[in-house]
Amino acid sequence: MFSDYEQAVLTLFRAVPSGDRADDSVGAIRNAENVEHGIFITERAAKACPALRERDSQLFLWDKFGYDMLAMNRGFYQNFHEVQEASDEKWLIDQLLHYLTVYLQNGDMTNDAKVDSSVVFVPATKLQIPEGDPIRLTVIDVIAQDEIVKRTQSMIDSGMALSQKVLQCIAIIIKETGMDVEIKDVPNKELRIYLYDMLGKVPPTAQEFLRLLIFKVTGSTLLIKSQDVIALIRGKIQSSKPGLYTALFHRFVEENSVEALAAEFLRYKKLWLAFKKDSTELAHLMNRVRKLADKHKYVKKTGILERITWDDTIEPAEAAKEIPKVTIYKRISLANSLLYRAQQPKAFMYLIRNGKAYAKATASEAGLTVGQQQILNLLLASIVEVIRAKVEGKRFFIPTEVEYAMPVSEKRFIGGVPFCSSLKLSKNGVLGIHWENLPDARVDLDFHYVSQHYHVGWNTQFDRKKEIIFSGDMTDAPPEKGGATEAFFLSEKLVNDWAAVMLNRYTYNSKPVPYKFVLGEADTNQLSNDYLLNCHTMAISINNKIEREEDFLGFVHADARGKKTFYFMTTGFGSGIVARYGKEEHIALKAVRATVGSCLKLRAVLAQAGGILVDSVAEADVDLSLDKVTKDTFVNLFA
């Protein structure tokens, strides 16, 4: 199997390190089998990384970058035409038999206890895997170490907020390659925490020190004041060796001062106090810090740029001085906020650091003031100029059906695609999810299409629609049988609709549940074929995981002619195990529609910055096809 370093490089760059240990021995790459799963391994990659020949590694690649066509079609009904042909009585009986054979085993629909999957009823329906070769392949090639270092350094220097997985990969690469990284110069504060932990150092500021402490407790670099985090800290201290955290506090005080702790104490009081039971000595230190807090407290001032959306007194000249001090991603975010308000929206959406979101209705605003419009123009001009240095004169290919939004954070990506990007489908489209039970738990995920006009999912499936065909509800996903799939066929009869595609976790699982999400145009005569999903022709396949009861996977717009557009955005507005459409969801859809319509688009910015947009991959210097973008693609465009 791959080493941690090889996995990190594969995750970020879809390649394996070239290394100094090329293996010229003959070995089976199994590319005929790989191609069936959307993967191709080059000969030089197989020589550089012998692990690519191993079966476990092959399965890892299929799961991460490819697909298992047979598993992806493990639906309740394994084709859409039998869904249509089934009478209401047959549909009802089949689904009830499935529920009974699961729930009579555990007595509770939400109980995640494993069941005997061999007795779970699933209708015997036809499945004929489509023939042919994939129209897209993920090619696994080699990448030289100097290129790994260069691209990793670009991610470090970018200032872009990065996901926990990417941070882990970067830390592994730094350690393996011996990259010379000065922690204090790293703009990403969360990456700094990984490096402090990896190198056994203590940060120079109290806020970063607290972030390090929380990372050691939770594994997350996010500094969030919540009861859940406080409970985790207290639980960890009870189960750890006494004095474990006290030693870290002493190191910080020795290298900095008690006053440095006092400056941040009141701002994060409950988090600091959660550590005091680590030892009597630490409790005394916390009491001392608390007495000094009023004298040394740090008062954070709201910066000029943070106020531009609501403070009409800010002059454009003031903003002009501050804009060069922030990253391009911050500028994009600020520009998007002003562009959104310029629409005079009826609802606002707020994305929170923990991945959730909320939306609220608002009275229609007057749009932007003259000053705000001038600040917006300054932001847009600065964004174009920063990008010009990287893109001017280069030729870019972006498929006509794809519209990328300008990224604001790597955390706000789904797969390799920035939030608010879109994919145009034909009049008939297919969406699907696939998952497996966890090793120690049953998993029931539920796929929903929810709008003002339609709600299609397990709890509405007996009111069947011709516009949206649902494959049926699966409540058990045994890996030995290929897991489970739920899918929608969106027909040309679906018009004038704006909907959320939602995923709910019906079982109360304590661990995150991985799943694969695919979408694309339906095959010709799809409703006559004996399969749900032709993975060879899917536009995109995305690996993700659900960590709460409900997630939005994206949004679908069907126009008056029935043409569909899918908008990428993963977030959570609710917390229920069953999807619904109510007042909150109505407001959220309004806010999302305004957001995706107003945000900056990559295609337009590239053109303004001197990039040349071409019509084919053969003409391009940079291929921005959906299957070619990697974790660092957009960073390299801007950094």
DOMI-428911 format. One line per 5 residues: number of its first residue (from 1); their letters; for each residue x, y, z of C-alpha. Coordinates in Angstrom, 2 decimals. Example, Ala and Ser with C-alpha at 12.3 -4.5 7.8 and 13.67 -1.06 7.14 Angstrom:
BEGIN
1> AS> 12.30:-4.50:7.80  13.67:-1.06:7.14;
// end
This chain:
BEGIN
1> MFSDY> 0.00:0.00:0.00  1.05:3.62:-0.45  3.16:5.40:2.15  1.75:8.49:3.85  3.94:10.62:1.57;
6> EQAVL> 2.71:8.91:-1.59  -0.90:9.29:-0.47  -0.36:12.99:0.26  1.16:13.60:-3.19  -1.62:11.62:-4.87;
11> TLFRA> -4.28:13.56:-2.97  -2.91:16.97:-3.92  -1.51:16.35:-7.40  -2.96:13.04:-8.70  0.58:11.78:-9.29;
16> VPSGD> 3.22:9.73:-7.49  6.70:10.97:-6.52  9.34:10.09:-9.13  11.89:9.24:-6.42  15.25:7.52:-6.80;
21> RADDS> 14.00:3.95:-6.58  12.54:3.29:-10.01  11.60:-0.39:-10.23  12.12:-1.83:-13.72  10.87:-5.27:-12.79;
26> VGAIR> 7.96:-6.60:-14.75  4.69:-6.25:-12.89  1.03:-6.18:-13.73  -0.36:-2.65:-13.87  -3.83:-4.02:-14.76;
31> NAENV> -4.67:-0.98:-16.88  -7.40:-2.82:-18.77  -9.19:-3.18:-15.43  -8.21:0.33:-14.31  -9.70:1.92:-17.44;
36> EHGIF> -13.03:0.25:-16.67  -12.91:2.21:-13.42  -11.89:5.54:-14.98  -8.16:5.29:-14.11  -5.01:4.95:-16.22;
41> ITERA> -1.55:4.42:-14.71  1.48:5.32:-16.82  4.34:2.87:-17.08  6.82:5.29:-15.54  4.47:5.84:-12.58;
46> AKACP> 4.30:2.08:-12.00  8.11:1.88:-12.09  8.56:4.82:-9.71  5.92:3.55:-7.29  5.74:-0.27:-7.10;
51> ALRER> 2.77:0.04:-4.72  0.63:0.96:-7.76  0.70:-2.73:-8.73  -0.82:-3.84:-5.42  -4.50:-4.66:-5.23;
56> DSQLF> -5.11:-2.48:-2.15  -3.54:0.50:-3.92  -5.64:-0.15:-7.00  -8.81:-0.14:-4.90  -7.65:3.10:-3.23;
61> LWDKF> -7.29:4.79:-6.63  -10.67:3.56:-7.84  -12.31:4.91:-4.73  -10.47:8.25:-4.65  -10.30:9.15:-8.34;
66> GYDML> -12.41:6.60:-10.22  -15.46:4.44:-9.68  -16.81:0.92:-9.45  -19.57:0.76:-12.07  -21.21:-2.31:-10.55;
71> AMNRG> -21.29:-0.82:-7.06  -22.53:2.54:-8.34  -25.63:0.79:-9.71  -26.60:-0.97:-6.48  -29.90:0.86:-6.23;
76> FYQNF> -33.21:-0.35:-4.85  -34.29:-0.60:-8.46  -31.19:-0.93:-10.64  -32.66:0.85:-13.65  -35.14:3.67:-14.18;
81> HEVQE> -37.49:1.93:-16.61  -38.53:-0.69:-14.02  -39.32:2.17:-11.66  -41.67:3.58:-14.28  -43.17:0.19:-15.13;
86> ASDEK> -43.83:-0.89:-11.54  -47.42:-0.48:-10.41  -48.11:1.55:-7.30  -48.94:-1.70:-5.49  -45.68:-3.40:-6.45;
91> WLIDQ> -43.65:-0.31:-5.55  -45.33:-0.12:-2.14  -44.93:-3.83:-1.39  -41.27:-3.88:-2.46  -40.37:-0.88:-0.34;
96> LLHYL> -42.28:-2.10:2.72  -40.61:-5.51:2.51  -37.25:-3.77:2.46  -38.11:-1.69:5.53  -39.48:-4.68:7.45;
101> TVYLQ> -36.42:-6.86:6.80  -34.17:-4.12:8.15  -36.15:-2.65:11.01  -37.49:-5.89:12.45  -33.84:-6.76:13.12;
106> NGDMT> -32.98:-3.66:15.16  -36.33:-2.24:16.27  -35.47:1.37:15.51  -35.17:3.01:12.12  -32.44:5.38:13.32;
111> NDAKV> -30.44:2.71:15.17  -27.09:2.22:13.41  -26.57:-1.32:14.72  -25.46:-3.73:11.99  -28.10:-6.08:10.58;
116> DSSVV> -27.89:-9.38:8.71  -27.74:-8.01:5.18  -28.31:-11.44:3.66  -31.99:-11.31:4.66  -32.60:-7.67:3.68;
121> FVPAT> -35.05:-7.55:0.77  -34.05:-5.71:-2.40  -36.08:-6.31:-5.59  -34.48:-8.49:-8.26  -34.22:-6.02:-11.12;
126> KLQIP> -32.24:-6.07:-14.34  -28.72:-4.67:-14.41  -26.67:-4.59:-17.59  -23.49:-2.55:-17.13  -23.01:-0.26:-20.15;
131> EGDPI> -20.17:-1.12:-22.49  -17.63:1.27:-23.97  -14.66:3.25:-22.74  -14.79:6.24:-20.40  -14.93:9.64:-22.06;
136> RLTVI> -12.72:10.90:-19.21  -9.78:9.20:-17.53  -7.80:10.19:-14.47  -4.18:9.61:-15.47  -1.78:8.76:-12.66;
141> DVIAQ> 1.71:9.88:-13.71  4.93:10.83:-11.92  5.88:14.18:-10.46  9.45:15.24:-9.66  10.34:16.23:-6.11;
146> DEIVK> 11.31:19.77:-7.11  7.87:20.16:-8.69  6.21:18.79:-5.54  8.15:21.30:-3.44  7.38:24.17:-5.82;
151> RTQSM> 3.64:23.48:-5.94  3.44:22.84:-2.20  5.27:26.11:-1.52  2.73:27.92:-3.74  -0.08:26.53:-1.60;
156> IDSGM> 1.73:27.58:1.58  2.37:31.11:0.29  -1.09:31.60:-1.21  -2.81:32.70:1.98  -5.85:30.67:0.95;
161> ALSQK> -7.80:28.97:3.75  -7.16:25.23:3.41  -9.14:22.18:4.50  -7.90:19.89:7.26  -7.09:17.14:4.73;
166> VLQCI> -4.98:19.47:2.58  -3.19:20.80:5.68  -2.35:17.23:6.69  -0.97:16.49:3.22  1.16:19.65:3.20;
171> AIIIK> 2.59:18.85:6.64  3.52:15.32:5.47  5.22:16.69:2.33  7.18:19.28:4.33  8.43:16.58:6.69;
176> ETGMD> 9.31:14.09:3.93  11.06:16.53:1.58  12.78:18.54:4.30  11.36:21.79:2.96  12.82:24.83:4.71;
181> VEIKD> 9.71:26.58:5.99  9.89:29.50:8.43  6.73:29.11:10.49  6.32:32.79:11.27  6.27:33.58:7.53;
186> VPNKE> 3.47:31.11:6.73  0.34:33.22:6.03  -2.09:30.37:6.76  -2.63:30.38:10.53  -4.05:26.85:10.55;
191> LRIYL> -1.03:25.45:8.71  1.20:27.18:11.26  -0.48:25.09:13.96  0.26:21.86:12.09  3.90:22.91:11.82;
196> YDMLG> 4.21:23.93:15.49  2.80:20.54:16.47  4.97:18.60:14.01  8.16:20.40:15.11  7.31:20.36:18.83;
201> KVPPT> 7.34:24.14:19.13  5.13:26.59:21.03  3.61:29.57:19.18  4.61:33.12:20.16  1.05:34.42:20.63;
206> AQEFL> -1.63:33.34:23.09  -4.31:32.97:20.42  -2.15:30.60:18.36  -1.17:28.76:21.54  -4.85:28.18:22.33;
211> RLLIF> -5.40:27.03:18.75  -2.53:24.53:19.22  -4.02:23.24:22.47  -7.41:22.70:20.82  -5.73:20.98:17.86;
216> KVTGS> -4.10:18.52:20.26  -7.52:17.81:21.79  -9.80:17.74:18.74  -7.51:17.28:15.73  -9.00:20.45:14.25;
221> TLLIK> -7.18:23.76:13.83  -10.41:25.77:13.99  -10.74:28.05:17.01  -14.45:27.87:17.76  -16.06:28.86:21.05;
226> SQDVI> -18.76:26.24:21.55  -20.07:23.93:24.25  -19.11:20.92:22.11  -15.45:21.97:22.05  -15.45:22.74:25.78;
231> ALIRG> -16.91:19.29:26.50  -14.23:17.67:24.31  -11.47:19.49:26.20  -12.81:18.43:29.59  -13.28:14.85:28.44;
236> KIQSS> -9.76:14.68:27.01  -8.24:16.01:30.24  -10.11:13.42:32.31  -8.78:10.59:30.13  -5.20:11.90:29.77;
241> KPGLY> -2.17:11.76:31.99  -2.42:14.56:34.62  -0.21:17.54:33.85  0.05:16.83:30.10  -1.19:20.30:29.14;
246> TALFH> 0.34:22.04:32.15  3.80:21.46:30.68  2.76:23.24:27.48  1.42:26.21:29.45  4.72:26.48:31.34;
251> RFVEE> 6.67:26.45:28.07  4.51:29.25:26.69  4.92:31.40:29.82  8.69:30.82:29.85  9.09:31.75:26.17;
256> NSVEA> 6.59:34.63:26.29  4.91:35.81:29.50  1.91:35.46:31.78  0.75:38.85:30.49  0.57:37.43:26.95;
261> LAAEF> -1.95:34.85:28.19  -3.87:37.53:30.09  -4.25:39.63:26.94  -6.36:36.90:25.29  -8.00:35.44:28.40;
266> LRYKK> -11.32:37.33:28.37  -11.82:36.82:24.65  -11.68:33.00:25.02  -12.37:32.68:28.74  -14.42:29.46:28.70;
271> LWLAF> -11.93:27.68:26.46  -8.98:28.62:28.70  -10.82:27.58:31.86  -11.69:24.19:30.34  -7.99:23.27:30.71;
276> KKDST> -7.59:24.26:34.37  -8.45:20.80:35.75  -5.34:19.36:34.11  -3.51:20.03:37.38  -3.64:22.10:40.56;
281> ELAHL> -0.63:23.98:39.27  -2.46:24.97:36.07  -5.53:26.02:38.07  -3.31:28.42:40.05  -1.83:29.78:36.81;
286> MNRVR> -5.31:30.35:35.36  -6.35:32.24:38.50  -3.29:34.44:38.16  -4.03:35.05:34.47  -7.64:35.94:35.26;
291> KLADK> -6.54:38.62:37.76  -4.30:40.21:35.12  -6.86:39.99:32.31  -8.63:43.35:32.78  -5.35:45.24:32.78;
296> HKYVK> -3.85:43.50:29.72  -6.92:42.55:27.67  -6.62:42.80:23.91  -9.41:44.70:22.17  -9.80:43.66:18.55;
301> KTGIL> -10.76:46.49:16.23  -12.86:45.92:13.15  -10.76:46.75:10.11  -11.75:49.13:7.33  -12.32:46.40:4.75;
306> ERITW> -14.48:44.37:7.14  -16.82:47.38:7.38  -17.26:48.24:3.69  -20.60:46.44:3.34  -22.31:48.30:6.16;
311> DDTIE> -20.31:51.44:7.02  -21.16:54.23:4.57  -18.56:56.56:6.08  -15.55:54.68:4.66  -13.87:56.65:1.92;
316> PAEAA> -12.57:54.88:-1.22  -9.13:56.36:-0.52  -9.07:54.62:2.88  -10.01:51.29:1.31  -7.40:51.76:-1.43;
321> KEIPK> -4.65:51.81:1.21  -5.89:48.57:2.81  -6.61:46.46:-0.29  -2.94:45.64:-1.06  -2.52:44.30:2.49;
326> VTIYK> -4.96:41.40:2.07  -4.76:38.23:-0.03  -6.45:37.95:-3.39  -8.94:35.51:-1.85  -9.99:38.12:0.69;
331> RISLA> -10.41:40.64:-2.13  -12.58:38.19:-4.08  -14.71:37.58:-0.98  -15.16:41.32:-0.38  -15.98:41.95:-4.04;
336> NSLLY> -18.57:39.14:-3.96  -20.20:40.70:-0.89  -20.58:44.04:-2.66  -21.74:42.44:-5.92  -24.36:40.54:-3.93;
341> RAQQP> -25.67:43.69:-2.26  -25.74:45.50:-5.59  -28.56:43.13:-6.62  -30.77:44.40:-3.79  -31.40:40.82:-2.64;
346> KAFMY> -34.43:39.71:-0.64  -32.37:37.24:1.44  -28.83:36.94:2.75  -26.77:33.78:3.16  -23.92:33.44:5.65;
351> LIRNG> -21.37:30.61:5.42  -19.87:29.72:8.80  -16.41:28.27:9.44  -17.79:24.95:10.67  -19.32:24.27:7.25;
356> KAYAK> -22.85:25.27:8.15  -24.81:28.19:6.77  -27.87:30.18:7.58  -30.05:32.49:5.55  -32.39:35.25:6.57;
361> ATASE> -34.91:37.37:4.73  -34.32:41.09:4.51  -36.09:44.14:3.24  -34.86:45.14:-0.20  -31.86:47.44:0.13;
366> AGLTV> -31.09:50.51:-1.93  -28.10:48.85:-3.56  -24.59:50.28:-3.31  -23.73:53.83:-2.40  -21.47:55.81:-4.72;
371> GQQQI> -18.58:55.17:-2.33  -19.22:51.42:-2.16  -19.36:51.22:-5.95  -16.00:52.98:-6.13  -14.55:50.55:-3.58;
376> LNLLL> -15.95:47.64:-5.60  -14.24:49.00:-8.72  -10.96:49.24:-6.80  -11.29:45.63:-5.63  -12.09:44.34:-9.11;
381> ASIVE> -9.16:46.22:-10.64  -6.76:44.91:-7.98  -7.93:41.31:-8.52  -7.37:41.57:-12.27  -3.91:43.07:-11.82;
386> VIRAK> -2.78:40.37:-9.38  -3.90:37.64:-11.76  -2.50:39.36:-14.85  1.07:38.54:-13.84  0.23:34.81:-13.87;
391> VEGKR> -2.15:34.49:-16.82  -1.43:37.18:-19.40  -0.77:35.62:-22.79  -1.50:32.06:-21.60  -4.18:30.00:-23.32;
396> FFIPT> -6.90:28.45:-21.17  -9.47:25.80:-22.01  -12.69:25.83:-20.00  -15.46:23.53:-21.30  -18.45:25.52:-22.58;
401> EVEYA> -20.76:23.73:-20.16  -18.64:24.72:-17.12  -18.65:28.11:-15.38  -16.12:28.32:-12.56  -16.67:30.80:-9.76;
406> MPVSE> -13.60:32.61:-8.45  -12.45:30.69:-5.35  -12.34:32.34:-1.93  -11.15:29.38:0.15  -10.07:25.78:-0.45;
411> KRFIG> -12.57:24.88:2.28  -15.29:26.10:-0.04  -14.71:23.53:-2.74  -16.64:20.40:-3.60  -14.06:18.04:-5.02;
416> GVPFC> -11.81:20.29:-7.09  -14.59:22.75:-7.91  -15.13:26.11:-6.15  -18.50:26.79:-4.54  -20.98:28.60:-6.82;
421> SSLKL> -19.47:27.10:-9.99  -21.98:25.57:-12.39  -22.35:22.74:-14.89  -24.87:22.89:-17.71  -26.66:19.62:-18.45;
426> SKNGV> -28.94:18.66:-21.31  -32.69:18.50:-20.83  -32.27:15.07:-19.22  -29.85:14.73:-16.32  -28.82:12.10:-13.77;
431> LGIHW> -27.68:12.60:-10.17  -26.60:9.84:-7.81  -24.99:9.07:-4.46  -23.25:5.89:-3.36  -22.11:4.84:0.11;
436> ENLPD> -21.23:1.84:2.24  -21.92:0.86:5.83  -19.18:1.79:8.28  -17.10:-1.14:9.62  -19.05:-1.14:12.88;
441> ARVDL> -22.36:0.47:11.91  -25.24:0.43:9.44  -25.62:3.64:7.44  -28.85:4.95:5.94  -28.32:8.00:3.72;
446> DFHYV> -31.27:9.65:2.00  -31.16:11.57:-1.28  -33.72:14.37:-1.76  -34.74:16.80:-4.49  -36.51:19.68:-2.75;
451> SQHYH> -38.11:22.79:-4.25  -41.23:24.92:-4.00  -42.93:22.65:-6.55  -41.45:19.21:-5.86  -40.16:17.10:-3.02;
456> VGWNT> -38.81:13.74:-4.15  -37.20:11.32:-1.70  -37.98:8.35:0.52  -40.79:10.08:2.41  -42.58:11.22:-0.76;
461> QFDRK> -41.70:8.36:-3.12  -45.20:6.90:-3.22  -46.39:10.10:-4.91  -44.36:9.33:-8.01  -43.55:12.05:-10.52;
466> KEIIF> -42.87:11.82:-14.25  -40.62:14.87:-14.09  -38.24:13.32:-11.53  -37.74:9.57:-11.26  -36.33:8.22:-7.98;
471> SGDMT> -34.57:4.84:-7.87  -35.92:4.01:-4.41  -34.87:4.12:-0.76  -31.92:2.01:0.42  -31.47:1.70:4.19;
476> DAPPE> -28.58:-0.77:4.36  -25.31:-0.61:2.39  -23.20:-3.73:2.97  -19.73:-3.38:1.37  -19.67:-7.07:0.46;
481> KGGAT> -22.68:-6.43:-1.80  -21.28:-3.23:-3.28  -22.89:-0.75:-0.88  -25.98:1.22:-1.85  -26.99:3.85:-4.40;
486> EAFFL> -29.86:6.31:-4.69  -30.33:8.24:-7.92  -32.60:10.73:-9.69  -33.44:11.00:-13.38  -34.38:14.60:-14.17;
491> SEKLV> -36.50:14.58:-17.32  -37.05:17.25:-19.94  -40.55:17.66:-18.46  -38.97:19.30:-15.41  -39.17:23.03:-16.20;
496> NDWAA> -39.19:26.36:-14.36  -37.81:24.99:-11.11  -35.07:25.90:-8.65  -34.25:23.13:-6.20  -31.86:21.97:-3.52;
501> VMLNR> -30.23:18.56:-3.84  -30.03:17.36:-0.25  -28.43:14.47:1.59  -29.69:13.37:5.00  -28.13:10.87:7.37;
506> YTYNS> -31.06:8.96:8.87  -29.01:6.71:11.15  -27.36:8.30:14.16  -23.76:7.48:13.23  -21.05:8.83:15.51;
511> KPVPY> -18.42:8.92:12.75  -18.33:10.78:9.42  -19.78:8.77:6.53  -17.90:8.82:3.20  -19.96:8.92:0.01;
516> KFVLG> -19.51:9.45:-3.71  -21.65:11.96:-5.61  -21.94:11.81:-9.40  -23.83:13.85:-11.95  -24.02:14.29:-15.68;
521> EADTN> -26.22:14.18:-18.73  -28.46:11.16:-19.17  -27.51:8.70:-21.90  -29.60:8.53:-25.06  -32.55:6.23:-24.36;
526> QLSND> -31.52:6.05:-20.69  -35.06:5.09:-19.68  -34.83:1.98:-21.87  -31.46:0.82:-20.52  -30.87:-1.63:-17.69;
531> YLLNC> -28.77:0.59:-15.42  -29.06:3.73:-13.30  -25.66:5.35:-13.77  -23.23:5.14:-16.67  -20.11:6.29:-14.85;
536> HTMAI> -18.17:6.35:-18.13  -20.20:9.36:-19.26  -20.72:11.17:-15.96  -19.43:14.75:-16.03  -17.96:14.56:-12.54;
541> SINNK> -17.52:12.16:-9.63  -16.85:13.65:-6.19  -15.78:11.96:-2.96  -17.08:13.62:0.18  -18.28:12.80:3.67;
546> IEREE> -21.31:13.76:5.72  -20.62:14.66:9.36  -24.05:15.98:10.40  -27.68:15.04:9.85  -28.19:17.16:6.73;
551> DFLGF> -26.12:18.61:3.88  -26.93:20.50:0.72  -24.95:18.92:-2.13  -25.83:21.64:-4.62  -28.69:23.24:-6.49;
556> VHADA> -30.50:22.56:-9.75  -32.10:25.13:-12.03  -34.47:23.95:-14.77  -35.35:26.68:-17.25  -38.52:27.12:-19.31;
561> RGKKT> -37.16:24.82:-22.03  -36.18:22.09:-19.58  -32.42:22.65:-19.74  -30.71:21.99:-16.43  -27.86:23.74:-14.64;
566> FYFMT> -26.24:22.30:-11.51  -24.59:24.69:-9.02  -21.87:23.33:-6.73  -22.14:24.09:-3.03  -21.90:21.82:-0.01;
571> TGFGS> -23.21:23.27:3.22  -25.82:22.65:5.89  -28.80:24.89:6.55  -30.72:22.48:8.77  -30.14:19.71:11.30;
576> GIVAR> -32.99:17.29:10.68  -32.63:13.67:9.60  -35.53:14.18:7.16  -35.45:16.83:4.42  -38.32:19.28:4.12;
581> YGKEE> -39.30:22.44:2.30  -40.45:25.19:4.63  -39.97:28.88:5.22  -36.26:28.53:6.07  -35.55:26.45:2.97;
586> HIALK> -37.48:28.92:0.80  -35.35:31.80:2.11  -32.16:29.74:1.67  -32.95:29.01:-1.98  -33.57:32.70:-2.62;
591> AVRAT> -30.23:33.56:-1.06  -28.37:30.85:-2.98  -29.89:31.95:-6.27  -28.71:35.51:-5.68  -25.27:34.31:-4.56;
596> VGSCL> -24.50:32.12:-7.58  -25.82:34.79:-9.94  -23.71:37.64:-8.59  -20.32:36.12:-7.70  -17.17:36.69:-9.74;
601> KLRAV> -16.62:34.19:-12.56  -13.19:32.89:-13.53  -13.79:33.02:-17.28  -14.53:36.76:-17.24  -11.62:37.60:-14.93;
606> LAQAG> -9.14:35.60:-17.02  -10.22:37.50:-20.13  -9.85:40.87:-18.38  -6.40:39.88:-17.11  -5.08:39.04:-20.57;
611> GILVD> -5.69:35.30:-20.55  -6.70:33.77:-23.88  -9.73:31.46:-23.84  -9.50:28.71:-26.47  -11.99:26.18:-27.80;
616> SVAEA> -10.03:22.94:-27.47  -7.60:21.21:-25.13  -5.08:20.89:-27.96  -4.76:24.68:-28.19  -4.44:25.25:-24.44;
621> DVDLS> -1.50:25.81:-22.12  -3.80:25.16:-19.15  -6.62:22.59:-19.27  -9.38:23.46:-16.79  -11.67:20.53:-17.59;
626> LDKVT> -13.56:19.21:-14.57  -11.53:16.00:-14.50  -8.19:17.82:-14.72  -8.43:20.35:-11.89  -6.52:19.34:-8.74;
631> KDTFV> -6.29:20.74:-5.22  -3.72:23.33:-6.27  -4.97:24.24:-9.75  -6.58:27.53:-8.77  -3.82:28.37:-6.29;
636> NLFA> -1.28:28.15:-9.11  -3.38:30.51:-11.23  -3.29:33.22:-8.60  -0.19:32.70:-6.41;
// end
